[in-house]
C-alpha cells in the first residue's frame, strides 16, 4: 500500500460528467461492453471474455477490487456509465520514474467506443487533475500509452502532457508522458 496520498474526492462533477468512486448495478452492461470491445481494448491487452468481465464487475461491486483513485465516468444528467478513469499511485520500480523513488501519480482512462470523439476523455481527465491539483502538492503526473495509439497521444498532448521517452512493455513500444500537477490548478 502506498504511503503517498491520492485524490480523496468521492465524486467530481464537470460540465457533462460525474466521476464517482463506486460502480453501481446499472453499470454492468457498460462495464462489460468496455471490457469486451476489441476496438476499445486494442491497445490495453485485448478484449476479455464476457464471463471474465462479469466476474470483475461482480468483484468490484462487492468491494473486493476497490482502490483509491479509481473512478467511473458517467453522464452527469443520466448517470449512464461511459468509462473509467484512474489517478493512482504508480508502483516504484516501474519503467520511467521521474522522481527518485517512484510512486508518481499515473493517469489512465478508457471509454466506451460510443463515447469517443465527444471530448469526454479530455473533460474527465481535466476534472480529475484539477481536483488533484487543488488537494495534493505539486508533483509529476505520468501517462503511459502504447506508441501506436495516436488518439491517446494526441489527447495527452492536448491535456498538457509531454513525451519524455519510450520503453518496451507488454510486447510493444510504450510512450511515457509527464506533466506537473500544478498546470491543472485553476
ZALUM-108652 format. One line per 8 residues: number of its first residue (from 1); their letters; for each residue x, y, z of N, C-alpha, C, O, CB. Coordinates in steps of 0.1 Angstrom, whole numbers, always signed. Glycine has a CB too. Layout:
REM ZALUM-108652
NUM	a	X,Y,Z,X,Y,Z,X,Y,Z,X,Y,Z,X,Y,Z ~ ... .
//
This chain:
REM ZALUM-108652
1	xxxxxxxx	+8,-12,+0,+0,+0,+0,+9,+12,+0,+19,+13,+7,-10,+0,+12 ~ +6,+22,-8,+13,+34,-9,+12,+43,+3,+1,+44,+9,+9,+42,-22 ~ +23,+49,+7,+22,+59,+18,+19,+73,+13,+15,+82,+21,+36,+59,+25 ~ +20,+75,+0,+18,+88,-6,+3,+90,-8,-5,+81,-11,+25,+90,-20 ~ -2,+103,-6,-16,+105,-7,-21,+104,-21,-14,+107,-30,-20,+119,-1 ~ -34,+101,-22,-41,+101,-35,-53,+110,-34,-56,+115,-23,-45,+86,-39 ~ -59,+112,-45,-71,+121,-45,-82,+115,-37,-85,+103,-38,-76,+123,-60 ~ -87,+123,-28,-97,+118,-18,-112,+120,-22,-120,+114,-16,-95,+124,-5 .
9	xxxxxxxx	-114,+128,-32,-128,+131,-36,-136,+118,-40,-131,+110,-48,-128,+141,-48 ~ -147,+117,-34,-156,+105,-38,-163,+108,-51,-167,+98,-58,-166,+103,-26 ~ -166,+121,-54,-172,+124,-66,-166,+137,-71,-162,+146,-64,-188,+126,-64 ~ -165,+138,-85,-160,+150,-91,-170,+153,-102,-173,+145,-111,-146,+149,-97 ~ -175,+165,-102,-185,+169,-112,-179,+179,-122,-172,+188,-118,-198,+176,-106 ~ -182,+177,-135,-177,+186,-146,-190,+190,-153,-201,+187,-149,-167,+179,-155 ~ -188,+197,-164,-200,+202,-171,-210,+191,-175,-222,+193,-174,-195,+210,-183 ~ -204,+180,-181,-213,+169,-186,-211,+156,-179,-219,+147,-181,-210,+167,-200 .
17	xxxxxxxx	-201,+155,-170,-197,+143,-164,-198,+142,-149,-196,+153,-143,-184,+138,-169 ~ -200,+130,-144,-198,+128,-130,-188,+117,-129,-189,+106,-134,-212,+124,-123 ~ -177,+120,-121,-167,+109,-118,-171,+105,-104,-171,+113,-95,-152,+115,-119 ~ -174,+92,-103,-178,+86,-90,-169,+74,-87,-165,+66,-96,-193,+83,-89 ~ -167,+72,-74,-158,+61,-70,-165,+48,-72,-158,+38,-76,-155,+63,-55 ~ -177,+47,-69,-184,+33,-69,-191,+30,-81,-198,+38,-88,-193,+33,-57 ~ -189,+17,-85,-197,+11,-96,-211,+9,-89,-212,+7,-77,-191,-2,-101 ~ -221,+9,-98,-235,+5,-93,-240,-5,-102,-235,-7,-113,-244,+18,-92 .
25	xxxxxxxx	-251,-12,-98,-257,-23,-106,-260,-19,-120,-259,-28,-129,-269,-28,-99 ~ -264,-7,-123,-268,-3,-136,-256,-1,-145,-257,+1,-157,-276,+10,-136 ~ -244,-2,-140,-232,+0,-148,-227,-13,-155,-218,-13,-163,-220,+5,-139 ~ -234,-25,-151,-229,-38,-156,-228,-38,-171,-217,-42,-176,-239,-48,-152 ~ -238,-35,-179,-237,-37,-193,-226,-28,-199,-219,-32,-208,-250,-34,-200 ~ -225,-15,-194,-215,-6,-199,-201,-11,-196,-192,-11,-204,-217,+7,-193 ~ -199,-16,-184,-186,-22,-179,-182,-34,-188,-171,-35,-192,-187,-26,-165 ~ -192,-43,-190,-189,-55,-198,-186,-51,-212,-177,-56,-218,-201,-65,-197 .
33	xxxxxxxx	-194,-42,-218,-191,-37,-232,-177,-31,-233,-170,-34,-242,-201,-26,-236 ~ -173,-23,-223,-160,-17,-223,-149,-27,-223,-139,-26,-229,-158,-7,-211 ~ -151,-38,-215,-141,-48,-213,-140,-58,-224,-129,-65,-226,-144,-56,-200 ~ -151,-60,-232,-151,-70,-242,-150,-64,-257,-149,-72,-266,-164,-78,-241 ~ -150,-51,-258,-150,-45,-271,-135,-45,-277,-126,-40,-271,-154,-30,-270 ~ -133,-52,-288,-120,-54,-294,-113,-40,-297,-101,-39,-296,-120,-62,-306 ~ -121,-31,-302,-115,-18,-306,-111,-10,-293,-101,-4,-293,-125,-9,-314 ~ -119,-10,-283,-116,-3,-271,-104,-9,-264,-95,-2,-259,-128,-3,-261 .
41	xxxxxxxx	-103,-22,-264,-92,-29,-258,-80,-32,-266,-70,-38,-262,-97,-42,-253 ~ -80,-26,-278,-69,-29,-288,-55,-26,-283,-46,-34,-285,-71,-21,-301 ~ -53,-15,-275,-40,-11,-270,-38,-14,-256,-28,-10,-250,-39,+4,-273 ~ -47,-21,-249,-46,-23,-235,-48,-38,-231,-55,-41,-221,-56,-14,-227 ~ -43,-47,-240,-43,-61,-236,-53,-69,-243,-53,-82,-242,-46,-62,-222 ~ -62,-63,-251,-72,-71,-259,-84,-73,-251,-85,-72,-239,-66,-84,-263 ~ -95,-77,-258,-108,-79,-251,-108,-91,-242,-101,-101,-244,-119,-81,-262 ~ -116,-90,-232,-118,-101,-222,-130,-109,-226,-139,-104,-232,-119,-96,-208 .
49	xxxxxxxx	-130,-122,-223,-143,-129,-224,-153,-123,-215,-150,-118,-204,-141,-144,-220 ~ -166,-124,-220,-177,-117,-212,-177,-123,-198,-180,-115,-188,-190,-120,-219 ~ -175,-136,-196,-176,-142,-183,-165,-136,-173,-168,-133,-162,-174,-157,-183 ~ -153,-133,-179,-143,-127,-170,-147,-112,-167,-145,-108,-155,-129,-126,-178 ~ -152,-105,-176,-156,-91,-174,-168,-91,-163,-168,-82,-154,-161,-84,-187 ~ -177,-100,-164,-188,-101,-154,-182,-104,-140,-187,-99,-130,-198,-111,-159 ~ -173,-113,-140,-166,-117,-127,-159,-104,-121,-160,-102,-109,-156,-129,-128 ~ -152,-97,-129,-145,-85,-124,-155,-75,-119,-153,-68,-109,-137,-79,-136 .
57	xxxxxxxx	-166,-73,-127,-177,-64,-122,-183,-68,-109,-184,-60,-100,-188,-63,-133 ~ -186,-81,-108,-192,-86,-95,-182,-84,-83,-186,-80,-72,-195,-101,-96 ~ -169,-86,-86,-159,-84,-75,-158,-69,-72,-157,-66,-60,-145,-89,-80 ~ -159,-60,-82,-158,-46,-79,-170,-41,-71,-169,-33,-62,-157,-38,-92 ~ -182,-46,-75,-194,-43,-68,-194,-47,-53,-198,-41,-44,-207,-49,-75 ~ -188,-59,-51,-186,-64,-37,-176,-57,-29,-174,-60,-18,-183,-79,-38 ~ -168,-48,-36,-158,-41,-29,-144,-48,-29,-135,-43,-23,-162,-38,-16 ~ -143,-59,-35,-131,-67,-34,-120,-61,-42,-108,-63,-39,-134,-81,-39 .
65	xxxxxxxx	-123,-53,-52,-112,-47,-60,-112,-32,-60,-106,-25,-68,-113,-52,-75 ~ -118,-26,-50,-119,-12,-49,-105,-6,-45,-98,-12,-37,-129,-7,-38 ~ -101,+5,-51,-88,+11,-48,-89,+26,-49,-97,+31,-57,-77,+6,-57 ~ -82,+33,-41,-82,+48,-42,-78,+53,-56,-69,+47,-62,-72,+54,-31 ~ -84,+63,-60,-81,+69,-73,-88,+63,-85,-86,+68,-96,-66,+67,-75 ~ -96,+53,-83,-104,+47,-94,-118,+53,-95,-125,+54,-85,-105,+32,-93 ~ -122,+58,-107,-135,+64,-109,-142,+58,-120,-136,+54,-130,-133,+79,-111 ~ -155,+58,-119,-165,+56,-130,-167,+69,-137,-169,+79,-130,-178,+49,-125 .
73	xxxxxxxx	-166,+70,-150,-170,+82,-157,-185,+80,-162,-187,+71,-169,-160,+85,-169 ~ -193,+88,-157,-208,+87,-160,-213,+100,-165,-208,+111,-162,-216,+83,-148 ~ -224,+99,-173,-231,+111,-178,-237,+118,-166,-244,+111,-158,-242,+108,-189 ~ -235,+131,-164,-240,+137,-151,-255,+139,-151,-261,+139,-140,-234,+151,-150 ~ -262,+139,-163,-276,+140,-163,-283,+127,-161,-294,+126,-155,-281,+146,-176 ~ -278,+116,-166,-284,+103,-166,-277,+93,-157,-283,+82,-154,-285,+97,-180 ~ -265,+95,-153,-257,+86,-145,-253,+74,-153,-249,+63,-148,-264,+82,-132 ~ -254,+74,-167,-251,+63,-175,-236,+61,-176,-228,+71,-178,-256,+66,-190 .
81	xxxxxxxx	-231,+49,-175,-217,+45,-175,-211,+48,-189,-216,+44,-199,-216,+30,-172 ~ -200,+56,-189,-193,+60,-201,-180,+53,-201,-175,+49,-212,-192,+75,-202 ~ -173,+51,-190,-160,+45,-189,-154,+46,-176,-161,+47,-166,-151,+52,-199 ~ -141,+45,-175,-134,+46,-162,-122,+55,-164,-116,+57,-174,-129,+32,-158 ~ -118,+60,-152,-106,+69,-151,-99,+65,-138,-105,+63,-128,-110,+84,-152 ~ -85,+65,-139,-78,+62,-127,-67,+73,-125,-61,+78,-135,-71,+48,-127 ~ -65,+78,-113,-55,+87,-110,-49,+81,-97,-53,+84,-86,-59,+102,-108 ~ -40,+71,-99,-35,+63,-88,-20,+65,-86,-13,+70,-95,-38,+49,-90 .
89	xxxxxxxx	-15,+60,-75,+0,+59,-73,+6,+48,-80,+1,+36,-79,+3,+59,-58 ~ +16,+50,-88,+23,+40,-96,+33,+33,-87,+40,+40,-79,+30,+46,-108 ~ +34,+21,-88,+44,+13,-80,+58,+18,-83,+61,+20,-95,+42,-2,-82 ~ +66,+19,-73,+80,+22,-75,+86,+10,-83,+82,-1,-82,+88,+24,-62 ~ +96,+13,-91,+103,+3,-99,+98,+1,-113,+104,-7,-120,+103,-9,-91 ~ +87,+7,-116,+82,+6,-130,+90,+14,-140,+99,+21,-135,+67,+11,-131 ~ +88,+12,-152,+96,+19,-162,+94,+34,-161,+83,+39,-159,+93,+15,-176 ~ +105,+42,-163,+104,+56,-164,+100,+64,-152,+93,+74,-154,+95,+59,-174 .
97	xxxxxxxx	+104,+61,-140,+101,+70,-129,+107,+84,-131,+119,+85,-136,+105,+64,-115 ~ +100,+94,-127,+106,+108,-129,+110,+114,-116,+116,+125,-116,+96,+117,-136 ~ +107,+108,-105,+112,+112,-92,+119,+100,-86,+117,+89,-90,+100,+118,-83 ~ +128,+103,-76,+137,+93,-71,+131,+80,-68,+136,+70,-74,+142,+98,-59 ~ +121,+78,-59,+116,+65,-55,+103,+61,-62,+98,+51,-58,+114,+65,-40 ~ +99,+68,-72,+87,+65,-79,+75,+69,-71,+75,+79,-64,+87,+50,-82 ~ +64,+61,-72,+51,+64,-66,+45,+77,-72,+37,+83,-65,+52,+65,-51 ~ +48,+80,-84,+42,+92,-90,+27,+89,-93,+23,+77,-93,+49,+95,-103 .
105	xxxxxxxx	+19,+99,-94,+5,+98,-98,+6,+94,-113,+14,+98,-121,-3,+111,-96 ~ -3,+84,-116,-4,+80,-130,-19,+81,-134,-28,+76,-127,+1,+65,-132 ~ -21,+87,-146,-34,+89,-151,-37,+79,-162,-29,+76,-170,-36,+103,-157 ~ -49,+73,-161,-54,+63,-171,-68,+65,-174,-76,+69,-165,-50,+49,-167 ~ -73,+62,-185,-87,+64,-189,-90,+54,-200,-82,+51,-209,-91,+78,-193 ~ -103,+49,-200,-108,+41,-211,-123,+44,-212,-130,+43,-202,-105,+26,-209 ~ -128,+47,-224,-142,+50,-226,-148,+40,-236,-141,+35,-245,-144,+64,-231 ~ -161,+38,-234,-169,+30,-244,-167,+37,-258,-166,+49,-259,-184,+29,-240 .
113	xxxxxxxx	-167,+29,-268,-165,+33,-282,-175,+44,-286,-172,+53,-293,-165,+22,-292 ~ -188,+42,-281,-198,+52,-284,-196,+66,-279,-202,+75,-283,-211,+47,-280 ~ -187,+67,-269,-183,+80,-263,-171,+86,-269,-168,+98,-266,-181,+78,-248 ~ -165,+80,-278,-152,+85,-285,-156,+97,-293,-167,+98,-299,-145,+74,-293 ~ -147,+107,-293,-149,+118,-302,-157,+129,-297,-159,+140,-303,-154,+114,-315 ~ -163,+128,-285,-172,+138,-279,-165,+147,-269,-171,+156,-263,-184,+131,-273 ~ -152,+145,-266,-144,+153,-257,-146,+148,-242,-141,+155,-233,-149,+167,-258 ~ -152,+136,-240,-154,+131,-227,-141,+128,-219,-139,+130,-208,-163,+119,-227 .
121	xxxxxxxx	-132,+121,-226,-119,+118,-220,-111,+130,-216,-106,+131,-205,-110,+109,-230 ~ -111,+140,-224,-104,+153,-220,-111,+159,-208,-105,+164,-199,-105,+163,-232 ~ -125,+160,-209,-132,+166,-198,-130,+158,-185,-128,+164,-174,-147,+166,-201 ~ -131,+145,-185,-129,+137,-173,-115,+138,-167,-113,+140,-155,-132,+122,-176 ~ -105,+138,-176,-91,+139,-171,-88,+152,-166,-82,+154,-155,-81,+136,-183 ~ -93,+163,-172,-91,+176,-167,-98,+178,-154,-92,+184,-145,-97,+187,-177 ~ -110,+173,-152,-117,+175,-139,-109,+167,-128,-108,+173,-117,-131,+169,-140 ~ -105,+155,-131,-97,+148,-121,-84,+155,-117,-80,+156,-105,-95,+133,-125 .
129	xxxxxxxx	-77,+159,-127,-64,+166,-125,-66,+179,-118,-57,+183,-109,-57,+168,-138 ~ -76,+186,-121,-79,+199,-113,-82,+196,-99,-77,+203,-90,-90,+207,-120 ~ -90,+186,-96,-93,+182,-83,-81,+178,-75,-79,+182,-64,-104,+171,-82 ~ -72,+170,-82,-60,+166,-75,-50,+178,-73,-44,+179,-62,-52,+156,-84 ~ -50,+187,-82,-41,+199,-81,-46,+208,-69,-38,+215,-63,-41,+207,-94 ~ -59,+208,-66,-64,+216,-55,-62,+209,-42,-64,+216,-32,-79,+218,-58 ~ -59,+196,-42,-58,+189,-29,-44,+184,-26,-40,+183,-14,-67,+177,-30 ~ -36,+181,-36,-23,+174,-34,-12,+184,-37,-14,+194,-45,-21,+162,-43 .
137	xxxxxxxx	+0,+182,-32,+11,+191,-35,+16,+189,-50,+13,+178,-56,+23,+188,-26 ~ +22,+199,-55,+27,+198,-69,+36,+186,-70,+45,+183,-61,+34,+211,-73 ~ +35,+178,-81,+43,+166,-83,+41,+162,-98,+31,+167,-104,+39,+155,-74 ~ +49,+154,-103,+47,+149,-117,+36,+140,-118,+33,+132,-109,+60,+143,-122 ~ +29,+140,-129,+18,+131,-132,+23,+124,-145,+27,+130,-154,+4,+137,-134 ~ +22,+110,-145,+26,+103,-156,+14,+98,-164,+3,+96,-158,+34,+91,-152 ~ +16,+96,-177,+6,+90,-185,+14,+81,-195,+23,+86,-201,-3,+101,-193 ~ +10,+68,-195,+17,+59,-204,+7,+54,-214,-5,+50,-211,+24,+48,-197 .
145	xxxxxxxx	+11,+53,-227,+2,+47,-237,+11,+40,-247,+22,+44,-249,-7,+58,-243 ~ +5,+31,-254,+12,+24,-265,+15,+35,-275,+6,+42,-279,+4,+12,-271 ~ +27,+35,-280,+31,+45,-290,+22,+44,-303,+20,+55,-309,+46,+43,-294 ~ +17,+33,-306,+8,+32,-318,-5,+38,-316,-13,+40,-325,+7,+17,-322 ~ -9,+41,-303,-22,+46,-300,-22,+62,-302,-21,+69,-292,-26,+43,-286 ~ -22,+66,-314,-21,+80,-318,-32,+89,-312,-30,+100,-308,-20,+82,-333 ~ -44,+83,-311,-55,+91,-304,-52,+94,-290,-54,+106,-286,-68,+83,-305 ~ -46,+85,-283,-43,+87,-269,-31,+97,-268,-31,+105,-259,-39,+74,-262 .
153	xxxxxxxx	-22,+96,-276,-10,+105,-276,-15,+120,-279,-10,+129,-273,+0,+101,-286 ~ -24,+121,-289,-30,+134,-292,-37,+140,-279,-36,+152,-276,-39,+134,-304 ~ -45,+131,-273,-52,+136,-261,-42,+140,-250,-44,+150,-243,-62,+125,-256 ~ -32,+132,-248,-22,+135,-238,-16,+149,-241,-14,+157,-232,-11,+125,-238 ~ -13,+152,-253,-7,+165,-257,-17,+176,-254,-14,+187,-249,-3,+165,-272 ~ -30,+174,-258,-40,+184,-255,-42,+187,-241,-45,+198,-237,-53,+179,-261 ~ -40,+176,-232,-41,+178,-218,-29,+186,-212,-29,+191,-201,-42,+165,-211 ~ -18,+186,-220,-6,+193,-215,+6,+184,-211,+16,+188,-206,-9,+201,-203 .
161	xxxxxxxx	+4,+171,-214,+15,+161,-211,+25,+162,-223,+21,+164,-235,+9,+147,-210 ~ +38,+160,-219,+48,+159,-229,+55,+146,-229,+58,+141,-218,+58,+171,-227 ~ +58,+140,-241,+66,+128,-241,+80,+129,-235,+86,+139,-238,+66,+122,-255 ~ +84,+120,-227,+97,+120,-221,+106,+108,-225,+118,+108,-223,+97,+121,-206 ~ +100,+98,-232,+107,+87,-236,+98,+75,-240,+86,+76,-238,+117,+83,-226 ~ +104,+65,-245,+97,+53,-248,+104,+41,-242,+116,+42,-238,+97,+51,-264 ~ +97,+30,-240,+102,+18,-235,+93,+6,-240,+82,+8,-245,+102,+18,-219 ~ +99,-6,-239,+92,-18,-243,+85,-24,-231,+91,-27,-221,+102,-28,-250 .
169	xxxxxxxx	+72,-26,-233,+64,-33,-222,+52,-39,-229,+46,-34,-239,+60,-24,-210 ~ +47,-50,-224,+35,-57,-229,+37,-61,-244,+27,-61,-252,+23,-49,-228 ~ +49,-63,-248,+52,-67,-262,+51,-56,-272,+50,-59,-284,+43,-78,-266 ~ +51,-43,-268,+50,-32,-277,+57,-20,-271,+60,-19,-259,+35,-29,-280 ~ +60,-11,-280,+66,+2,-275,+56,+11,-269,+45,+13,-274,+73,+10,-287 ~ +59,+16,-257,+51,+25,-249,+57,+39,-249,+69,+40,-249,+49,+19,-235 ~ +49,+49,-248,+54,+62,-246,+50,+67,-233,+39,+66,-228,+48,+72,-257 ~ +60,+73,-226,+58,+79,-212,+57,+94,-214,+66,+100,-220,+70,+75,-203 .
177	xxxxxxxx	+46,+100,-209,+44,+114,-209,+43,+119,-195,+38,+112,-186,+32,+117,-218 ~ +47,+131,-193,+46,+137,-179,+40,+152,-180,+42,+158,-190,+59,+137,-172 ~ +35,+156,-169,+30,+170,-167,+31,+173,-152,+28,+164,-144,+16,+172,-173 ~ +35,+185,-149,+34,+188,-134,+19,+190,-130,+12,+196,-138,+42,+201,-131 ~ +16,+186,-119,+2,+187,-114,-2,+202,-113,-13,+205,-115,+1,+181,-100 ~ +8,+211,-110,+5,+225,-109,-1,+231,-121,-9,+241,-120,+18,+232,-105 ~ +1,+226,-133,-5,+232,-145,-20,+230,-145,-27,+236,-154,+1,+226,-158 ~ -26,+222,-137,-40,+220,-137,-47,+228,-126,-60,+227,-124,-43,+205,-135 .
185	xx	-40,+236,-118,-46,+245,-108,-54,+255,-115,-50,+261,-125,-36,+251,-99 ~ -66,+258,-110,-74,+269,-116,-75,+281,-108,-81,+291,-111,-88,+264,-119 .
//
